[in-house]
Amino acid sequence: MRTLRALRFILLMLCVCAGVYGFALAAETGAVLSNDDTDIDDTINVIIDNMTLRERVSQLFILALPGHTAPSEALESLVSASGAGGFILFKDNIKSTEQVKALTGALNIYADIPPFICIDEEGGVVSRLRGLAGFTPTSPARDIGGTGDTQNAYAAGETIGAAMARLGINVDFAPVADVLTNPNNKVIGSRAFGNDPETVGGMASAFQAGLRTHGVMAAPKHFPGHGNTADDSHIGLSVIASNATHLAAIEYPPFIRLIDEGAEFIMIGHITAPELCELPATLSEYFVTNVLRNELGFGGIIITDAMNMGAITRNYGVAEAAVMALQAGVDMVLMPDDFGAAVEGVLDAVANSGLAEERIVESLARVLRVKIKAGLM
């Protein structure tokens, strides 16, 4: 098995330039998430048909790698045993350019299906690459938006995309597409491009385009909009005092623009809008399926915000939250507190609690389609 993985990794490295170029070209033509390619659909069906249910479920999770900075038997065991669809890097995983390249290369070797390798690199206060030799930190979104020039947002995205591509990181959990309308909002603050949807949409669009010049995928956040909240979802439930009319007029337009321009992911936040749904949007069929998937027409990967945040852990069990997210229509679950418990909970729900296996297959097909289109596979 290790020999086969090594051979596949060599082939992947030989093809990486063609894959990245092909992805960037597809992005420019708006064809990144086309569902009309019969060959890709056939390939996806063959892959899924040869996977166990556990393997299918595991691909719907993205995990952190605490303490891991280099290839090792422990890392290989974690990646191989988990079968996860992706991994996210934090500051403790990042020491130097060559070290990160070795780490991401190992993730590709160890995984049976090439993983999404992700990072939170918004620029400004949320920067995992700040301090890395050769990386030029970018300004906070608020400062970029304040210039009124979308070229500055493009330049920030391009700078970040170039650094990520050099490191072997392929997904950025950015840009922030929240419209900052609540002056008491401290958790978003300088992370937002502005307080009106047109500015935010234009800046976020340019940032996404900058990332994609280097084949890096964007994951705009935090749908349905974190800008009109006052509470921090890292700690507890974050409430947005908005009705459907406000959301459609203020919060959704930046996301609609990014979707129309081919966003591969949308990150959905742990945000509660009591007038519309008592559940956090992450677990809400209303927001995930009715609005984002059906009303706004998003065909890519819907990913949760981190599931180890207080908004989830203080109110739901690990397995319960993972099952609810998938039932709501989410495609990928980010950083559950206990990956093993989350997977077992989903498997049990498929067997006993009415979670349809077709729901798992539907999300897995989206995951594989994006990986193929992005040149990862």
N, C-alpha and C positions, 0 to 999 in steps of 0.2 A: 504493500500500500504506500509506504514512504517513497519507494522508487517511482511509483506512478505519480505521486504528488510532485516530486522533484522534476520529473520530465514535464509535467503540465506547467510548472512554474517557469521553466526555461522557455517553453513555447509562449507563455504569457509575456515574458520579458521581451522576446523577439517581436511580438505583435503589438506591444504597448503603444508605440508611436502611431501605428495605423489605427488602433482602437480609439485613441484620444482624438486623432484628427477626424475620424469618422463621426465620433460623438459631437465634436464641435460643429462640423458641417451640418449634421442633422439638427442640432439646436438652432442654427441660423435659418434653416428652412422650415422650422416648426414641426419637424417629423419625428421628434424624439420619442413620443409615446404613441405613435401610430399603431392601431390595432388591426391593420389590414394586411400585415405580412404573414401569409399562410405558412411560410417556412419556419418563421419564429414560433408561431403557435404550435406547429407540429413538433418542433424541438422541445418546447415547454412541456407538451403532453407526454413525450417520451421520458423526460427527466422525472416528472411527477409520478408517472406510472411505475417507475423503478425505485421509488422512495417509500419507506414505511411511514405510518402515520406519525410516529415520534419524530422522524426526520423532517417531515413536512411542518409539523408544529414548531420545531426548534428553529427553522429558518425564519420564523416570524418574530424573532427576538434579536435585539442589539444589546450587547453586554459591555460592561467596563472591564478593564484589565488591571486592577489595583496591584501595584508593586512590580509589574512586569515592564522591563526596559530593553530586554534583549532576547534573542532566540534561546530556548532552553527546553529541557524535557518537561518541566512543569508547564510552560506555556503550550507546548505541543499537546500535552495531555488535556489542558483546559479547552483548547480550541477544538481538538478532535472529538473529545467526549461531549462537548456541548452541541456541536452541529449548528451553532447559531448563525443567523444570516448576516451578522455584522458585529463590529466592535467599535467602541468609542474611546478615544485617547484623551487623557487629561494631563495636567502639568507634571504629575509624578511619572508619566510615561515618556516625557520629552526632556532629553539632556543635550543632545547635539544632532546636527543634520545627519551625519553618518549613522549614528545610533538609531534614529527614528527610521531611516531607510532600511536598516537591517531588521528592525522590529516589524515594519509593515511587510517587508519581503517574506519574513517568516510566517506571518499570518496567512499570506497567500499560499505558501507551501503546505502549511499544516491543515488548512481547511479543504474539505472535499469539494465544496462549491465556493468559488471565489467570494469573499465577504465584502460588504460595504465597510469601509474604514472611515470613521467619522470623527468630527471634532466640532466644538463650539468655538468658532473664530469669527466673531462679529466685528472685531476691531474695538477700539475704545476700552471700556472697562471689562469687557468679556473677551479676553485674548489668551489663548493657551500657548501661542507661539511667541508672545512677547518675551524678549530676553534671549531668544535663540539667535546665535551668530548668523549674520547675513539676512535676517528678517527685519524689514522696516515696519514698525508699528503704524497702524492707520488711526485716524482720528475717530472720536465717537460719532455715531450717526447724527446726533443732534447738531454737531458742528458742521458736518458735511451737508446736512439738509439746510442749515442756515445760510450756506453760500448761494443757494438757489441754482446751482450749476450741477446738473446730473453727471457731467463728465467727471466730477470729483468722486461721486459714488462709483462710477465705472472704474476709475483708477484704483480706488480702495479694493473693489472686488477683484480686479486684475492682479494687484499686488498679493492679495491673500491667495488667490487661485494659483499663481505661479509658485508660491512657497509650498502650498499643499501638494501640487503635482510633483514637485521635486522630492517631497517626502514620502510619496506613495499613499497619500490620503485622498479619498475620492468623493466624500460627501461633507459639505459644510452646513451645520445647523444654523443657517443664516440665509437671507437677511431678516432682521426684525421688520415685520410689516404692520406693526401695531400703530394706530393713530393715537397720539398722546393727548387726550382731551381732559383727563382728570388731574388737576394741579397737585393733588395729594398722592399721586402715583409715584412711589419711590423705587419700586422694583424694575420698572421700565426706564423712566427718567431719560438719561442721556442716550439710551440705547435706541430710542425712536428717532426717525428722520424728521418728524414734525407733528403738528397738530391738525393737519387737514389731509384728507385722503388723496388729493391730487399730488401734493408734494411727496407724501410717503410712497404712493404708487410709482411715481417717476423715479425717485431715488432708489427704491428697492429693486425696480426693474433694471436700472443701470448697474447696480451692484451684482445682481444675478448674472447679467450679461458679461460682466468682468470675470466672474468666476468661470464661466463656461468657455471663455477663450482658452483656458487651459484644461478643459475636459472635466472640471470639477462640478459636481451636481449640487444644486441648492435645495435647502429645505426651509422655505419661508415660515415664519412663526409669529404669533401664537394664535392660531385660529380658535374661536371666532373673533378675537381681538382682545388684547390685554391692556389697551391704552386707557380705558375708562374704569379701571379698577383701582382700589386703594390698598388691598391686602396682598400679601406675598404668598403665592401658592407653594413656595418651598416650605412654608410653615403650616399653612392651613388652607381651607377653601377660599378662593378668590372670587368675589361676587361682582358681576357687571350689571349695573342698574340700567339696562337697555332693553327696549322692546324690539320687535322684528323690524319696524320702520327705521329706527335709529341704526340698527346693525346693517341693514341694507344700504343706507345712505352714507354711513361713516366708516364702519369697520370692514365691510366686505370688499369695497372697490379695489384696494391695493392687492388683495388676494386674487380677485378676479383677473386683474391685469397680469399678475405673475403666472396664474394658471394658463391664460390665453397665450402666454409667451413660452410655455413648455416646462414649467416647474416639474421636476421629477418627484419631489416630496412636498407635502404640506405637514407641518407639525401642529398638532392640535393640543390646546392647553387645558389645564385643570381649572377651567373657568366656569362658574355657575351663573346662568341668567335666569333667576327665579320666575320671571314673567313667562318664560318659554319652556323651561325644563328644570327640575330640581337637581338633576344629576350634573356632575362636572362634564363639560363638553367631551372630554376624553372617553367617557363611558356612556355618552348619550347618542342613541340612534337618531334622534332629531337633528343634532348638529353634524354628526359624522356622515350619515347616509342621506337623510332627507335634504339637508342644506348643502353640505360640501360635495357629496357625490352626485346627487340628483339635480338639485336646483342650480348649483354653480358648475356642474359638469366636469368635476375633476376626475381624471382617469388614472392618475399616478398613485403613488404610495402615500397613504395616510399613516403617519407615525405619531405615537403619543409623545408628550413631554415625559421627562424622567418619572418613572413610576415609584421611585423611592422618595419622592417629595412628600411633605407632610399632608398636602391636600388629599393624597391617596392613602398613605400609610396610617393616618389618624382616623380614617373613616371606613376603610375596606381592608379585607385580608388580601394577601399576595395573590393567591389563586383566584379569589373572587374578582379582583380588579382585572386580572388578565382575561378571564372569561368574559366579563362584562364589556371590556374594550373590543374584543373580537366579535362578540355578538352585536355590538353597536355598528360594526363595519370597519373598524380599524384594521390596518394591514400589518403593522409592525409595532411591537411593544418594546419600549426603551427602558432598560435598566430596572427590572423588577428587583425588589429587595432580596428575593430568593428565587433564582432562576429555576432550580429543580422543582420547587413547590409550584411555581407558576406553570411549568410544562405539565406536571402531573395533574394539576387542576384542570387544565385544558383537555388533556386526554380523558379524564374522568367525565368532564362535561360532554364530550363527544359520545362517550359510551352510555352515560346515564342521565344527562340533564338537558338534552335537547339542543346542544350546540351542533349544528349540522357539519359533517365533514366537508360538504361542498363549500361552506363558508371558509374553511381552512384552505381548500384548494384554490378558491377564487383569489384570496390574498397572496398565496404562494405564486400563482401565475403572474400577478402584478410584479412581485418582487423579482422573479426570474426575467420577466420581460425587460424591466429597467436595467438589470445587470447585463443582459445581452445587448440591449441598445447602447449602453454606455461602454461597450467593449471590454467589460470585465471578464466575460466568459468566452 
